[in-house]
Amino acid sequence: MKKTTKIAVRHWKFVLAWNKIILGIAVANIAFLPRVWISKSLLILPTSTNKVDADLDESNDLKTKEVGFSQQVNPLNVISSIATSDNVLKKVWEQDPQKTSYKQLSEYRGLFDVSPENDSTVISLSVEGSTPRLAKERAQNLIASLRERLQELRQDRVISQSEFIQDEVRQAHRKLMDAQKKLNKFKEAGNLISDEHDAQQTVITINALNKTRVEALAEAKAAQAQTRILSARLSLPPQTALKSLQTQGAETSLSIREKLSKVNTSLQEAQSYLTNNHPRIENLKFQQQELRKELQGEQISNNSVNPVGINPNITDRNIVQQLILAESQAEAMSSKAQQLQIQINYLREQLKKLPAKQGILMDLQRRYDITKKIYNSLVTQAEKVRLSAFDTYPSFQLLDEPFVNNEASNPNIQLIILGAVLISIFGSVAIILLRERHNPLISPKDIQQKNFPVLASIPYMKGLDAHMEEGINEKVEFQRLASAISLLHLENKSLMIASANSGEGKTTVTLGLANALIDLGFRILIVDADFRKCELTQSLGYYGQSIGDLKLRPINVFENVDLLALRVPEERIAEFVARGGFEQRLNTVKNFAQYDYILVDSPPVALTSEAAILGKIIHNILFVVRAGISSRNCFHDSVEQLKRYQAEVIGLTVNDVDSHNEKYIYSYNVNQQIQ
């Protein structure tokens, strides 16, 4: 956070200029934008409309169904489009007292906003005006004009559709009568089956009889097979075996009578719910006749005499009885199959006798049905022409009367202020980032790339006062810096404290270093070479001597600390240094005392031309950078400029560091000293 603040402070001029511009624009908008009032109203459409639809069954009734809006054409959009159409707005514009202010109708349309709300049948209406009364009047005129226009459109639609539909209804009725006459005439001429259901039932009956006939034939074949097997066992034909059972004729007659009784009972039950022509009735009658014949034959055989040739020793009467029963069953099933075949042939003949024009009849019936449906549909359309006009152009109700707030809607002061604040913030950030991109801050990595030893890292301090007093932490760092300087071999014992720009703490470092060196027992000469500002001289409370003073002498500031302060006209500073004036006076002052170190507070290297020349004279440079303030580009340019003048940077002093950077600089400093 502290680093971010420092970065922002570096570019405060650009940020301040930007914010002044934004503030001026915001104030101008609030002061000069015209006041606008908005009248708001809500229109509502019914959620459904009554639509008459045709029920195309034989009842020919019309049904009224309640359905919703069409998915293809939304009435809300239709109403909204009509409300902002030229026809509607022109009537409103003609009644507007400020119509001369709007030369074109398209310009006047911008005052109105008609928009459907989502997932509802409500239309929102907003109208602007220079006064609350005017906004409300415009909204009321728009609603009235919209009602008139919808009524006109409904009338035009009813008239145009009615003429067309009436002609269509008359033609459809004529076609329906013709189709009905043709159908009735064809039915009367041919005595035809008009219902396909009867023919289908005949086919079903034939299939059922065929199935029964097949079953009867199967049973007859089974009985015949059993007859052959029993005859083989007795070695007698069936007729001979029958004669051998004269003694048991009474038992056989009894069995036949029981079967006949059961058949009679079944026949009576079937006749109660079936017709006489039904296949089941006919089958039971056939069984009745066969049993009666069999009973008569049994009676005749019982009265006859046993003929010659029959073996009287036949003892297996059960087998003989089974043989006779099988023979009788085979004959009965065969006779039943014949009767069923007769019925089947009869039904097939009846089915074949159906007229070949039955297909024509069905086609005529289908045409009649289609014509009838078309007629019913057209009748329905004729009935709903009036209602369909309301479906296309539905009526609306006024949900909320036009209402205007007492306060103007535009300009929105809160919105303008919010926009200005946001633009100010984002714009300031963009300016800082842009400026920082072109002139970024120096980082420990930049220092490491230059391969300069960091001799000290000074914590943040406001600056030394006239008594050169500093805090404990600063004093330790300055003592560390003084110790490092004392271990270096400096040419002429001279050291120039320089920085790329002003405000990076070179004057503070100069005073702190001097104070630390005198604590080590050295005699110091401080030279204020920043002739333009003379901040060092002013901080000590002195006034510089003129360069033309023949009695130039150093000023004793403290014990073992002297000050050389010169006043040079600003236009002659570069000439004074370049032509050797500074070097000459410095050599003169050296003779007044035996100084152990001469500390020269130079002007900013990146801002002045004489700083590099001073570097060539002093040769030894202690470069000061300030964390969060010093620029990377200025730092590199200043170092390169000093190198071009054969000046040697013996080390760096990082000023105004926090605890994290101090730890980094300290570790880097130790590594440099070890190497």
DRENLUM-555156 format. One record per atom (N, C-alpha, C): x, y, z. Coordinates in steps of 0.2 Angstrom, whole numbers, plus 5000, padded with zeros to 4 digits. Atoms other than C-alpha are relative to their C-alpha. Example, Ala and Ser with C-alpha at 12.3 -4.5 7.8 and 13.67 -1.06 7.14 Angstrom:
2
500449945000506249785039500450065000499649944999506849955036499650055003
END
This chain:
675
500449945000500050005000500450065000499649945000501450125004500450014993499650005006502350084988499550034995500649985005500650114978499950085001500149934999500450284987500650044997499449965003502250334982500050014993500150005008501950284964499550064998500549955002500350394964500350075001499749934999501250544972500550024995499649995005502550534959499750044994500449985005501250574946499450055002500649964997500150694956499850064995500249955005500250834943499549984995500450025005499550734929499349975003500650024997498250654941499550065001500449944998497750824947499750034994500349975006497550894930499449964997500650055003496450744924499450015004500649994996495350764939499750075000500349935001495150954936499650004994500450005007494550914918499349965002500650044999493350784924499550045005500449964996492650894938499750064996500349945005492451044925499449974996500550035004491450924914499449995003500650024995490350864928499650065002500449934998489951044934499750034994500349985006489651094916499349974998500650045002488350954913499550025005500549984995487450994930499750074999500349935001487351174926499750024994500349985006486951184908499649954996500550055003486051024903499350025001500749984999484151064900499749955005500450044995482951004914499549964996500550045003481850864908499649965005500450044996480350784916499749954996500350065003479650614912499349985003500650024998477850564912499949924999500150075001477550374915499349985001500750035000476050274912500149924998500050075001475650084911499349984996500650035004474450004898500049935001500150084999473749824900499649984995500550045005473049704887499849945003500350064997471949564891500449944999499650065001472849394894499849964994500250045005471749314882499450034996500549985004470449344868499549954998500550055002468749264863500149994993499950025007469049164847499549954999500550045003467549084838500349954996499750055004468148914831499449964997500550045003467148794820500149935003500050074998466648624827499749964994500250035007466648524811499749935001500350075000465648374817499350014997500750005003463848334812499550055003500549954996463048454825500150074997499949945003463748604815500050065005500149954995463848704831500750045000499449964999465048844834500250015007499850004993466148844849500550065001499649954998466948984858500649985005499450034996468748944864500450065003499549954997469849054876500749984999499350025002471549054869500550065001499549944999473149164872500250034994499849965006474049274861500449964995499650045005474849214845500750005001499250014999476649154846500350044994499649975005477049224829499950085000500049934999476349404831499750025007500249984993476349474848499650065000500449945000474949604851500450055004499649954997476149694863500450044995499649975005477349724849499650044995500449975005475949774837499850075003500249944996475249904850500650055000499449954999477049974853500250034994499849975006477349994835499550054997500549955002475750084831500050065004500049944996475950194846500650054998499449965002477650264839500050014992500149995007476950264821500050074998500149935002476950424811499350025000500749985000475050424810499850025007500249994993474850424829500450065002499649944997476350544833499850074996500149945003475850664820499450045003500649974996474150694829500250045006499749974994475150724845500450064999499649955002476350834837499650064998500449955002475050944830499750045006500349974994474350974847500550035005499449994995476051004855500150085000499949935000476351184860500750024998499349995002478251164857500149974993499950045007478051084839500550044996499549965005479051224831500749985002499350014998480551164841500349934997499850075003480550994832499850014992500249995007480651014813499849944997500250065003480550834809499749955005500350054995479450694816500449955003499650054997480850574818500450035007499749974995481650704830499550005006500649994995479950724839499949935003500150074998479850534841500549985006499550014995481350534852499850015007500349984994480250604866499649945003500450054998479250444867500349935001499750075000479750274873499449955002500550054999478450134872500349934999499750065001479049964876499649955005500350054996478249794882500549985005499750034995478749724898500149925000499950075001479449544899499549965004500450054996478349404904499450035003500749974997476749514906499750024994500449975005475449594896499950085001500049924999475949774901500550034996499649965005476649904890500250075004499749944997477750044898500050064996500049945004477450214892500450065003499649954997478750354895500050064995500149945004478550534888500450065003499649954998479850674890499750074999500249935000479450864893500450055003499649954997480251024897499750025007500349994994478951044911499649945002500450064998477950924921499350004997500650005003476350984914500049984992499950015007476950974896500149924999499950075000477550794899499449965001500750034999475850744906499550004994500549985005474850824892500349954994499850045005475950734879499849935001500250074999475650564887499349994999500850015001473750594887499850004993500150005007473750644869500249944996499850065003474750494864499549945001500550064998473550374873499350014996500649985004472050464865500149984992499850015007472850464848500049924998499950075001473250274850499349974999500750035000471450234854499650014993500349985007470850324838500249964994499750045005472050234827499849935000500250075000471650064833499349994998500750005003469850094830499950004993500050005008470150144812500349944997499750065003471249994809499549945001500550064999469849874816499550014995500549995005468549954805500249984993499750015007469649944789500049924999499950085001469949754793499449974999500750035000468149714796499750014993500349995006467549794780500449964994499650045005468949714769499949935000500050074999468749544776499249974999500750025001466849544776499849994993500250015007466649564758500249944997499750065002467749424754499749945002500350064997467049304766499349984998500750015002465249324761500049974993500050045007465649274743500249935001499850074999466549124749499549965003500550034997465149074760499449984995500550025005463849074746500249954995499750055004464948974735500149935003500050064997465248844748499449975001500650034999463448824752499749974994500250035006463048794734500349944998499750065001464348664732499849955005500250054995463748584748499349974998500650035003461948564741500149964994499950045006462548494725500349935002499750064998463648364734499449965004500550044996462148314745499549974995500550025005460948294730500349944997499650055004462248184721500049935005500050054996462448074736499349965002500650034999460648044740499749974994500250035006460248004722500349944998499750065001461547874721499849955004500350054995460947794737499449974998500750025002459147784731500049954994500050035006459647714714500349925001499750064999460647564720499949965006500150044994460047504737500649985003499350024998461847504743500150005007499850004993462647474759500350065001499749934999463047644765500550005006499650004994463947584780500549944999499550065001465647484778500049955006500050054994465347404795499649944998500450065002464047284788500449954996499650045004465247224775500649975004499450024996466647204788499749945004500350054996465447104799499949934996500150065005465046984784500649964999499450035001466846954781500249965007499850034993467146914800499649945001500450064999465646794800500349944995499850055004466346704785500749975003499450034997468046684793499949965006500250054994467246614809499749944998500350075003466246484799500549964997499450045003467846434790500449975005499750034995468646404806499649945003500450054997467246304813500049944995500050055005467146204797500749965000499350035000469046164798500049955006500050044994468746104816499649944999500450065001467345994811500349944996499650055004468345914797500549965004499550034996469745884809499749955005500350054995468545794822499849944996500250065004467845684808500649964998499450045002469545634802500249965006499850044994469945584820499649955002500450064999468445484822500049944995499950055005468745394806500649965002499450044998470445344812499949965006500250044994469745284828499649944998500550055002468445184819500549944996499650055003469845094808500449965005499650044995470845054824499649955003500550054996469344974833499849944995500250055005468844884817500549945000499450055001470544804816500149965006499950044994470544744834499449955000500550054999468844664832500049954993500050045006469144594814499350004997500650005002467444654810499950074997500249935003466744804799499550035005500449964995465744934809499349975000500750025001464044874802499949935003500150074996464344694808500050015007500049994993464844754825499450035003500749974998463244854826499549955001500550055000462244704823500149955006499850054994463144604837499850035006500249964993462544734850499250005001500749995000460744694848499749995008500250014994460644644866500150065004499849934996461344814872499750064996500349955003460244914861499750055004500349964996459344984875500550055003499549964997460945054883500250064995499849955005461445144867499450054999500549965000459745214865499950055005500049954994459845294882500550054999499449955001461545374878499850054995500249955005460845454862499550045003500549964998459345514871500350065005499749954996460445604884500350064996499749955005461445694870499550044997500549965003459845744862499750055005500349954995459245824878500450065001499549944999460845924880500050054994500049965006460745984862499450045000500649975000458946034864500050065005499949954995459346134880500450064997499549955003460846224871499650044995500349975005459746264857499550055002500549964997458346344867500450065003499649944998459646454876500350054995499749965005460446514860499550044996500649975004458746554852499850065004500249954996458446674867500450074998499649945001459846804861500350004993499850005007460246744843499549994995500550015005459346754827500049934997500050075003458846594817500549994995499550015005460046624804500850005002499350004997461546634816500349934999499750075001462846494813500049965006500150044994462746434831499349975000500750035000460846404829500049954995500050055005461046314813500449945002499650064998462446204820499649965005500450044995461346154835499449964997500650045003459846114824500349944996499750065004460946004813500249955005499950054996461545914828499449965003500750024998459745894834499749944995500350045005459245814817500449935000499650065001460745694817499949955006500150044994460445634835499349964999500750035001458545604830500149944995500050065005459045494815500449955003499650054996460345404826499549965004500450034995459045364839499549964996500550045004457745304825500449934998499650065002459145184818500149955006499950054995459445114835499449965002500750044999457645074838499949954995500150055006457544984821500549945001499550054999459144884825499849965006500250044994458444834842499549954998500650045002456844764834500249944995499850055005457744664820500449945003499750074997458444484822500750004998499350015001460244444823500149964993499950035006460744404805500549945000499550055000461744254800500650024998499349985002463644264799500350045006499749964995463744364815500349955005499750054995464944284828499650025007500449994994463844264843500550005006499650004995465344244854500450065002499649934999465944424854499850025007500149994993466244464872500250085001499749944998467144634871499550054997500549955003465544744869500250075001499849935000466444894875500350034994499649985006467544904860499550004995500549995005466044874849499650065001500449944999465145014857500450064998499649955002466645124855500150014992500050005007466745074837499450034997500649985003464945114833500050085002500049934999465145284842500450044996499549975004466645334833499850014993500249995007465845294816499450055000500549955000464345394821500250075000499749935000465445544826500350024994499749995006466345534810499550034995500549985005464745544800499750065002500349944997464045684811500450064998499549945001465645794809500050014993500049995008465645764790499450044998500649975002463845814789500050085002500049934997464145974800500550044995499649965004465646024789499750024993500449995006464546004773499550065001500449954999463246114781500350075001499649944999464546244786500250034993499749985007465246254768499450034996500649975003463446284762499950075002500149934997463246434774500650054997499549955002464946504769499950024992500149995007464546484750499550064999500649955001462946584753500350075002499749934999463846724762500450034995499549985005465146734749499650034994500449975005463846754736499650065001500349944998462946884746500550065000499549945000464646984748500250024992499849995007464946964729499550044997500649975003463247034725500050085002500049934999463747204733500250044993499949965006463747334719500750024999499349985001465347374711500150085001500049924999464847564713500150025008499949994993465147544732500650055001499449954999466847644730499850074998500249945002465947774720499650045006500449974994464747794735500450035005499649974995466147814747500450064998499649945003467047944736499550065001500549945000465348044735499950025008500049994993465248024754500550055003499549974998466948084757500050084997500049935003466748234745499550045004500549964997465148284754500350025007499749994994466048274771500550065000499549955001467448384765499750074998500449945002466248514757499650035006500449984994465248514773500550045005499549974995466848554784500250074997499849935003467348694772499550055001500549954999465648774773500050025007500049984993465648764792500650055002499549954998467348844793499950074997500149935003466848984781499550045004500549974996465349014792500350035006499649984994466449024807500450064999499649945001467549144799499650064999500449945001466149254794499750035007500249984994465549254812500650035004499549974996467249294819500450064997499749945003467749434807500050065005500049944995467249564820500449995006499550014994468149484834500749994998499350015002469649444824500450074999499749935000469949634822500350025007499749994993470149644841500649965001499450054999471349494840500650034997499449975003472449584828500250075003499949934997472249764835499650005007500350004994471749724853499950065004500149944996471049854865500450005006499650004994472049904880499650045005500349964994471549974897500650045003499549964996472450114907500149975007499950034994473250024921500250065005499849944996474150184928499950064996500149945003473650364924500750034999499349975001475150474917500150045006499849984994476150524932500750034999499449965001477550654933500350015007499649984994478850674948500150075000499849934999479150844955500750024998499349995002480950824952500249984993499850015007481750834935500449935000499650065000482350664929500750014997499349985003483750744918500150075001499550054999485050784922500049975006500050044994485250654934500750015004499449984996486450734947500449945003499750064997486850574956500449964995499750045005487250484940500650034997499449965002488350624934500649995005499450004995489350624950500349935001499850074999489450434951500549994993499650015006490050434933500750045000499349964999491350574936500549975005499550034995492050484951500349944997499850065004492150324941500550014995499649985005492950404927500750035003499449974997494150504938500449945003499650054997494650344947500449964995499750045005494950234932500550044995499549965004495750384922500650015004499449994996496950414936500449945000499650065000497450234937500349994994499750015007497650234918500650054999499449955001498750394919500649975004499450024996499850324933500349944997499750065003500050154924500450024994499749985006500450244908500650035001499449964998501650364916500549955003499550044997502450224926500349954995499750045006502650114910500550044997499449965003503650254902500550025005499549984995504550294918499949975006500250044994504450154930500550015006499649994994505150154948500649955000499450044999506850084952499849945005500150064996506849904959500749985003499450034998508149804969500349964994499750045006508349704952500450054996499749955004508849864943500750025004499449994996510149894957500549954999499550065000510849724956500349994993499750005007511049734937500650054999499549955000512149884939500749975003499550034997513249784950500450055005499749954996513549924962499949985007500250024993513749884981499650055003500449964996512449954992500350015007499649994994513350035006499650025006500449994994511850085017499350014997500749995001509950085017499750045005500249954995509250235026499249995001500850004999507450215034499850074998500349945001506250355031500150055005499949944995506650525039499850064996500249945003506050695036500650054998499449965002507850765035500350035007499649984994509150825047499950085001500149934999508950995056500750035000499449965000510251125059500649975005499550034995511051025073500249934998499850075003511250865062499849955005500250064995510250755074499549964996500450055003509450595068499849955005500250054995508550445076500549955000499650064999509350285082500149964994499950045006509050185066500450034995499649975005509650315055500750015002499349994998511150345065500449944999499650065001511650165064500149994993499950015007511450165045500550054998499549955002512450325043500749985003499350034998513850245054500249944996499850055004513750095044500350034993499849975006513950205028500750035001499449974999515350305036500649955001499550054999516250145041500249974993499850025007516150085023500450054996499749955004516750245016500850005003499350004997518250245028500549944998499650065002518750075022500250014992499949995007518750135004500650054999499449965002520350214995499750054995500349945004519650384989500550044997499549965003520650484977499950075003500049934997521050654986499550015005500550014994519850595000499350044998500649965002518450684990499449954998500650055001516650604988499450054998500649975002515250674978499349965001500750034999513450634984499550024995500449985006512350634969499449965000500650045001510650574964499750024993500249995007509650574947499550065000500549944999508250694953500050035007500149964993507850814967499549965004500550034996506950754982500249935002499850074999507850584983500549995006499650004994508850634999500750005000499250005000510650664994500250055005499849954995510750825005499949975007500150034993510050725020500649955001499450054999511350585016500750035001499449964999512750715015500150025007500049984993512350785032500149945005500050064995512050615040500749974999499350035000513750545033500550045003499549954996514650705039500049995007500150014993513950675056500349945002499750074998514450495056500850005000499250005001516250535050500350035006499749974994516550655064500049965006500150054994515950525076500649965000499550045000517350425070500750045000499449964998518650565073500350034994499849975006518750635055499850075000500149935001518850815050499750014993500450005006517550855036499950074998500249945004517350985023499449994996500650015004515550995016500050064995500149955006515351084999499349994997500750005003513651134993500150024993499949985008513851124974499350004997500749995003511951134971499950075000500049935000512151314966499350034998500649985002510351324960499550015006500450004995509451284976500350015007499749994994510751284990499749985006500450034994509651175001500549995006499650024995511151115011500250065004499849944997511751295015499450035004500649984996509951345020499849965006500250044994509651195031500550015006499649984994511151245041500050075002500149934998510651425042500550054998499449965002512051505032499850034993500149975007512151615016500649994996499450015004513351575002500450064999499549955002514851674998500050014993500049985007515051764981500649974997499450035003516251684969500550054999499549955001517051854967500350025006499749984994517451864985500849985001499350025000519351874986500249975007499850034993519351825005499649945001500450064999518551655002500249965005499850044995518551555017499549955002500550054998517651395023499750035007500349984994516351425037500049945005500050054995516551325053499249995002500750014998514851245056499949965007499950034994515251125070500749985001499350024998516751055078500249954995499850045005517750975064499649994994500450005006516451015051500050074997500049935003516751165039499549994994500549995006515551225025500350044995499849955005516051295008499350014996500749985003514451385001500250064995499849955005514651484985499350024997500649985003513351594977500250024992499849995007513451584958499450024996500649985004512251674946499849944996500250065003511151544938500249994993499850015007511651584920500749994999499350015001513451564924500249945004499850064996513351404934500449954995499650055004513851284919500750034998499349975002515251404914500550005006499649994994515851424932500349935001499750074999516051234933500449974995499650035005516651194916500750034999499349975001518051324915500450005006499650024994518751264932499950055006500049954995518151404943499849965007500250044994517351274955500649965003499450044998518951164955500550055003499549964998520051314958499850025007500249984994519051374973500049955005500050064996518951204980500749995002499350014998520851184980500250065004499849954996521051354988499849995007500250014993519951305003500349945003499750054997520851145005500650025004499449984997522351235011499950035007500149974993521551315026500049955006500050054995521451145035500249934997499950075003521950965034499349965001500750044999520250885030500149934998500050075002520050695030499649984994500550025005518550695019499750074998500449945003517750825007499449974997500650035003515950785004499650064996500349955005515150874989499349984999500750015002513250894988499950024993500149985007512950894969499350014999500749995003511450954959499849934997500250075003510350814952500349994993499650015007511250734937499550004994500550005006509650714926499750064999500349935001509150894928500550054999499549955002510750984926500649984996499450025004512250984915500650015004499449994996513551034928500149945005499950054995513250884939500649954997499550055002514250764927500750035000499449974999515650894926500350005007499850014993515750894945500249935001499850074999515850704944500749994997499350015002517350714933500550035004499549974996518250834945500149965006500050034994517750744961500249924999499950075003517850564952499749955004500350054996517150474967499350025001500749985000515250464967499749955005500550044995514050394981499350024997500649985004512450384971499449985005500550014996510850404981499349994996500750025003509150324976499550005006500550004995507550334985499449954998500550055002506350184986499350034999500749985002504650214978500050074997500049935003505250384971500450004994499549995005506750364960499849964994500250035006506450324942500649964997499550055003507250174933500450034994499749985006507550264917500550065002499549944998508350424926500649975003499450034997509450314936500549974995499550035006510150214921500350064996499749955004510350374911500550045004499549974996511250464926500649975001499450044999512450324929500450004994499650005006512850314911500350074998499749935001513150504910500650015004499449994995514350494925500649964997499550045003515250354916500450034994499749975005515550454901500450055002499649954998516350584911500649975005499550044996517550454919499950015007500150014993516750464936499849935002500150074998516650314946499550005006500550004995515150264956500349945005499750044995515950184972499449955004500550044996514250124979499350045000500749975000512350164982499850005007500449994994511350224996499350004999500750005001509550174996499750045006500349964995508550305005499249985001500750004999506750295013499849934998500250075001506650105013499649975005500450044995505349995022500449945003499750064997505749845032500149944995499950055005505549725018500550014995499449985004506649815006500650015003499449994997507849855019500349935001499750074999508049665023500349984993499750025007508349635004500650034999499449965002509549775002500649985005499550024995510449715018500449944998499750075002510649535012500450014993499649985006511249604995500650035001499449974998512449715003500549965003499550054997513249575013500349964995499750045005513449464998500550044996499649965003514249604989500750015003499449994996515549635003500449935000499750075000515849445004500449994993499750015007516249444985500650045000
END
